[in-house]
Amino acid sequence: MARHTLQRRDIPGALVAGFRWLVNPVSVGGAKQVPRMKLLALGPEILESVARMRTHSSGKRILENKPDLGATLSDAANLKAMPAGSLGRTYAGSIETPGGVPGYLLASLIYQDGFFDSLEVSDDVLYVIERSRWLHDLFHVVTGYGTDLPGEGLTIYFMLGYEHGLSYRAASLAPFGIGPRFFIRPSCGQRHWRALLKEAHARGLAAHRVCPPTFVPWEELLARPLDDVRRELGIVPFLEDTSRWLDGSWFGQQAAGGFGAYAREAERAQLLRKVVEAGVSCRDLYRLHEGRLHELTRLAATGATSGEIRAAAAR
């Protein structure tokens, strides 16, 4: 696999990843393209952001201590024990969707196919890239945008402002922005939809000015009331329910289900969740070849013990 330093943009590579994502964004294959698209298109900005972290009070502390946000957000028991109404407790409830794909599994797709391991960058940059992969589900909670397809579209525009500080024009022309803008056609009407996308971007940009998300000590905020966290981060929550906005659209409903891919992948994801709960790190899981993954899902499906699953992963 080609080595990547992120010092130069790889626009052709980013466009290929963007096309693969647009073909079916609600699928594991599509989700795998998300970090590739960002890293190939925005490498110089990512390097600059890490440089800024080293001079920012909380950013510098995060880089020095390197807390494992992935491990914290994967500890469901600890999150559920947090106070009612807290960010952590609300987050724990949001990822307990029956039959869904846990966000930490999607985040860990960055380790698949050797892509992450092909990056030739400093340990700080590797850490920030990993940390940013765990933020997506937190964004849903703090913004109020749903995990349905319209909610995902709005979250994307929020993220383009919040994570990268992109202008609205740049966001709307990026592969991420093209998908929600032109291919999601909710029942609220295109004029209102475009206005909501613009509003989502503006909310993200406003929060970016307060503190970019990779500079935020999320681990320290999880036990605090969600409303307090939103105020501190400068995030105005979205209050509309978008879950039924595609009910009248056959294409929209098919796209929301990944054209059948999501249901198939969700079934496998629930087995992989058992593998992770048995003690196999997500980082290790997606570095395994497909044959080993198949073996681990078979063990999870047949009720193997945690020790048996860990032993099979370590072979």
C-alpha positions as CSV (number, residue, x, y, z in Angstrom):
1,M,0.0,0.0,0.0
2,A,1.2,3.5,-0.8
3,R,2.7,5.5,2.1
4,H,1.0,8.8,3.1
5,T,2.6,11.7,4.9
6,L,-0.5,14.1,4.7
7,Q,1.8,17.0,3.7
8,R,0.2,17.1,0.3
9,R,-3.3,16.6,-0.8
10,D,-4.2,13.5,-2.8
11,I,-7.2,14.9,-4.6
12,P,-7.6,12.0,-7.0
13,G,-7.4,9.5,-4.2
14,A,-9.9,11.6,-2.2
15,L,-12.3,11.7,-5.1
16,V,-12.2,8.0,-5.6
17,A,-12.9,7.5,-1.9
18,G,-15.7,10.1,-2.1
19,F,-17.3,8.3,-5.1
20,R,-17.2,5.0,-3.3
21,W,-18.8,6.6,-0.2
22,L,-21.5,8.3,-2.4
23,V,-22.4,4.9,-4.0
24,N,-23.7,3.7,-0.6
25,P,-22.8,5.8,2.4
26,V,-25.0,3.7,4.7
27,S,-22.9,0.6,4.5
28,V,-19.6,-0.6,6.0
29,G,-18.0,-0.3,2.6
30,G,-19.1,3.4,2.5
31,A,-18.2,4.1,6.1
32,K,-14.7,2.8,5.5
33,Q,-14.1,5.5,2.9
34,V,-14.9,8.4,5.4
35,P,-11.4,8.6,7.1
36,R,-9.7,8.0,3.7
37,M,-11.5,10.9,2.1
38,K,-10.7,13.3,5.0
39,L,-7.1,12.3,5.3
40,L,-6.3,12.4,1.6
41,A,-8.2,15.7,1.0
42,L,-7.4,17.6,4.2
43,G,-4.0,16.3,5.2
44,P,-2.3,19.7,5.5
45,E,-5.2,21.1,7.6
46,I,-4.9,18.1,9.9
47,L,-1.2,18.6,10.4
48,E,-1.8,22.3,11.1
49,S,-4.6,21.5,13.6
50,V,-2.2,19.2,15.5
51,A,0.4,22.0,15.5
52,R,-2.2,24.3,17.0
53,M,-3.1,21.8,19.7
54,R,0.5,22.0,21.0
55,T,-0.1,25.6,21.9
56,H,-3.6,25.3,23.2
57,S,-4.2,24.7,26.9
58,S,-6.5,21.7,26.8
59,G,-5.1,20.5,23.4
60,K,-1.6,20.4,24.8
61,R,-2.7,18.5,27.8
62,I,-4.5,16.0,25.7
63,L,-1.4,15.4,23.5
64,E,0.8,15.0,26.6
65,N,-1.5,12.5,28.3
66,K,-3.1,10.8,25.3
67,P,-6.2,9.5,27.0
68,D,-7.9,6.7,25.2
69,L,-11.3,8.1,24.2
70,G,-12.2,4.9,22.3
71,A,-11.8,2.8,25.4
72,T,-13.8,5.3,27.5
73,L,-16.7,5.3,25.0
74,S,-16.6,1.5,24.7
75,D,-17.1,1.0,28.4
76,A,-20.9,0.8,28.5
77,A,-21.1,-0.2,32.1
78,N,-19.2,2.9,33.3
79,L,-21.3,5.2,31.0
80,K,-24.6,3.8,32.2
81,A,-23.5,4.4,35.8
82,M,-23.1,8.1,35.2
83,P,-25.8,10.5,36.4
84,A,-29.1,10.7,34.5
85,G,-29.1,13.5,32.0
86,S,-25.3,13.5,31.7
87,L,-23.5,13.4,28.4
88,G,-22.1,10.0,29.1
89,R,-25.4,8.4,30.2
90,T,-27.2,9.9,27.2
91,Y,-24.5,8.7,24.9
92,A,-24.8,5.2,26.3
93,G,-28.5,5.2,25.6
94,S,-28.0,6.5,22.1
95,I,-25.8,3.6,21.0
96,E,-28.1,0.9,22.4
97,T,-30.2,0.7,19.2
98,P,-31.4,-2.8,18.7
99,G,-30.1,-4.3,15.5
100,G,-27.8,-1.3,14.8
101,V,-24.1,-1.0,14.1
102,P,-22.3,0.3,17.1
103,G,-20.4,3.5,16.3
104,Y,-17.2,2.3,17.7
105,L,-17.1,-0.5,15.1
106,L,-17.6,2.0,12.3
107,A,-14.9,4.2,13.9
108,S,-12.5,1.2,13.9
109,L,-12.8,0.6,10.2
110,I,-9.8,3.0,9.8
111,Y,-7.6,0.0,10.8
112,Q,-8.9,-2.2,8.0
113,D,-6.8,-3.0,4.9
114,G,-3.7,-1.4,6.4
115,F,-4.7,2.1,5.5
116,F,-4.0,3.7,8.9
117,D,-0.8,1.8,9.3
118,S,0.4,3.3,5.9
119,L,0.5,6.8,7.4
120,E,4.0,8.2,7.9
121,V,3.3,10.9,10.5
122,S,4.3,11.6,14.1
123,D,2.8,9.8,17.1
124,D,0.8,13.0,17.9
125,V,-0.8,13.1,14.5
126,L,-1.6,9.4,14.6
127,Y,-3.2,9.9,18.0
128,V,-5.3,12.9,16.9
129,I,-6.5,10.9,13.8
130,E,-7.5,8.0,16.0
131,R,-9.2,10.3,18.6
132,S,-11.2,12.1,15.9
133,R,-12.7,8.8,14.8
134,W,-14.6,8.4,18.1
135,L,-16.4,11.8,17.9
136,H,-19.2,11.1,15.4
137,D,-21.7,9.5,17.9
138,L,-20.8,12.2,20.4
139,F,-21.7,14.8,17.8
140,H,-25.2,13.3,17.4
141,V,-25.8,13.5,21.1
142,V,-24.6,17.1,21.7
143,T,-26.2,18.5,18.5
144,G,-29.5,16.6,18.7
145,Y,-29.3,15.6,15.1
146,G,-30.8,12.1,14.6
147,T,-29.1,9.0,13.3
148,D,-31.6,8.6,10.5
149,L,-30.5,9.6,7.0
150,P,-31.6,13.3,7.1
151,G,-30.0,13.6,10.6
152,E,-26.8,12.1,9.3
153,G,-26.8,14.7,6.5
154,L,-27.2,17.6,9.0
155,T,-24.5,16.1,11.2
156,I,-22.1,16.0,8.2
157,Y,-22.6,19.7,7.6
158,F,-22.2,20.4,11.3
159,M,-18.9,18.4,11.3
160,L,-17.5,20.1,8.3
161,G,-17.8,23.4,10.2
162,Y,-16.9,22.0,13.6
163,E,-14.0,19.7,12.9
164,H,-12.4,21.5,10.0
165,G,-13.6,25.1,10.0
166,L,-14.5,24.9,6.3
167,S,-16.5,27.7,4.8
168,Y,-20.1,26.8,3.7
169,R,-19.0,27.0,0.0
170,A,-16.1,24.6,0.6
171,A,-18.4,22.3,2.6
172,S,-21.1,22.2,-0.1
173,L,-18.5,21.3,-2.8
174,A,-16.8,18.5,-0.8
175,P,-17.8,14.9,-1.5
176,F,-19.3,14.9,2.0
177,G,-21.4,17.9,1.3
178,I,-22.5,16.9,-2.2
179,G,-24.3,13.8,-0.9
180,P,-26.6,15.4,1.6
181,R,-27.2,18.5,-0.5
182,F,-28.3,16.7,-3.7
183,F,-29.2,13.1,-2.9
184,I,-31.3,13.5,0.3
185,R,-34.7,14.8,-0.6
186,P,-36.8,14.9,2.6
187,S,-40.4,15.7,2.9
188,C,-39.7,19.1,4.5
189,G,-38.9,20.4,1.0
190,Q,-35.6,21.2,-0.7
191,R,-35.6,24.9,0.2
192,H,-36.1,24.2,3.9
193,W,-33.6,21.3,3.7
194,R,-30.9,23.5,2.2
195,A,-31.6,26.1,4.9
196,L,-31.2,23.5,7.6
197,L,-27.9,22.3,6.1
198,K,-26.6,25.9,6.1
199,E,-27.8,26.3,9.7
200,A,-26.1,23.1,10.7
201,H,-22.8,24.2,9.2
202,A,-23.1,27.6,10.9
203,R,-23.7,25.9,14.2
204,G,-20.6,23.8,13.7
205,L,-18.5,26.8,12.7
206,A,-19.6,28.7,15.8
207,A,-18.6,25.8,18.0
208,H,-15.3,25.5,16.2
209,R,-14.5,29.1,17.2
210,V,-15.2,28.2,20.8
211,C,-13.0,25.1,20.8
212,P,-12.3,22.6,17.9
213,P,-13.5,19.1,18.9
214,T,-10.1,17.4,19.1
215,F,-9.0,20.0,21.6
216,V,-12.0,19.2,23.9
217,P,-11.3,17.0,26.9
218,W,-14.4,14.8,26.3
219,E,-13.5,12.3,29.0
220,E,-13.9,15.0,31.6
221,L,-17.3,16.1,30.3
222,L,-19.0,12.8,30.2
223,A,-20.3,12.9,33.8
224,R,-21.6,16.4,33.5
225,P,-25.2,17.4,32.5
226,L,-25.6,17.4,28.7
227,D,-27.2,20.9,28.7
228,D,-24.1,22.3,30.6
229,V,-21.7,20.6,28.1
230,R,-23.6,22.2,25.2
231,R,-23.4,25.6,26.7
232,E,-19.7,25.3,27.4
233,L,-19.0,24.1,23.9
234,G,-21.2,26.7,22.2
235,I,-23.5,24.1,20.6
236,V,-27.1,25.0,20.0
237,P,-29.2,21.7,19.9
238,F,-31.5,20.9,17.0
239,L,-35.0,20.2,18.2
240,E,-36.9,18.9,15.1
241,D,-37.6,15.2,14.6
242,T,-36.3,14.1,11.2
243,S,-37.0,10.4,11.6
244,R,-40.1,10.4,9.3
245,W,-38.8,12.8,6.7
246,L,-38.2,10.1,4.1
247,D,-41.4,8.0,4.7
248,G,-42.9,9.0,1.3
249,S,-39.7,8.4,-0.7
250,W,-39.0,4.8,-1.9
251,F,-35.5,5.8,-2.9
252,G,-34.9,7.6,0.3
253,Q,-36.0,4.6,2.4
254,Q,-33.9,2.3,0.3
255,A,-30.8,4.6,0.6
256,A,-31.4,4.9,4.4
257,G,-31.1,1.1,4.6
258,G,-28.0,1.0,2.5
259,F,-30.0,-0.7,-0.3
260,G,-30.2,-3.8,2.0
261,A,-26.6,-3.7,3.1
262,Y,-27.3,-2.2,6.5
263,A,-29.5,-5.0,7.8
264,R,-26.9,-7.6,6.7
265,E,-24.0,-5.7,8.2
266,A,-25.9,-4.9,11.4
267,E,-26.4,-8.7,12.1
268,R,-22.6,-9.2,11.8
269,A,-21.9,-6.1,13.8
270,Q,-23.9,-7.5,16.7
271,L,-21.7,-10.6,16.7
272,L,-18.5,-8.4,16.5
273,R,-19.8,-6.4,19.4
274,K,-19.8,-9.6,21.5
275,V,-16.2,-10.2,20.3
276,V,-15.2,-6.7,21.6
277,E,-17.1,-7.3,24.8
278,A,-15.1,-10.5,25.2
279,G,-12.0,-8.4,25.4
280,V,-10.7,-8.1,21.8
281,S,-9.6,-4.6,21.1
282,C,-11.3,-2.9,18.1
283,R,-7.8,-1.9,16.9
284,D,-6.8,-5.5,16.8
285,L,-10.1,-6.7,15.5
286,Y,-10.1,-4.8,12.2
287,R,-6.4,-5.6,11.6
288,L,-7.3,-9.3,11.3
289,H,-7.8,-10.9,7.9
290,E,-11.3,-11.7,6.8
291,G,-11.0,-15.5,7.6
292,R,-10.2,-14.7,11.2
293,L,-13.0,-12.3,11.5
294,H,-15.4,-15.0,10.2
295,E,-14.1,-17.4,12.8
296,L,-14.6,-14.9,15.6
297,T,-18.2,-14.1,14.5
298,R,-18.9,-17.9,14.3
299,L,-17.6,-18.3,17.9
300,A,-19.8,-15.4,19.1
301,A,-22.8,-16.8,17.3
302,T,-22.4,-20.3,18.9
303,G,-22.0,-18.9,22.5
304,A,-18.2,-19.4,22.9
305,T,-16.7,-18.1,26.1
306,S,-14.8,-14.8,26.3
307,G,-11.6,-16.8,26.8
308,E,-12.2,-18.9,23.7
309,I,-12.9,-15.8,21.6
310,R,-9.7,-14.0,22.9
311,A,-7.6,-17.1,22.3
312,A,-8.9,-17.4,18.7
313,A,-8.1,-13.7,18.1
314,A,-4.6,-14.1,19.4
315,R,-3.7,-17.1,17.2
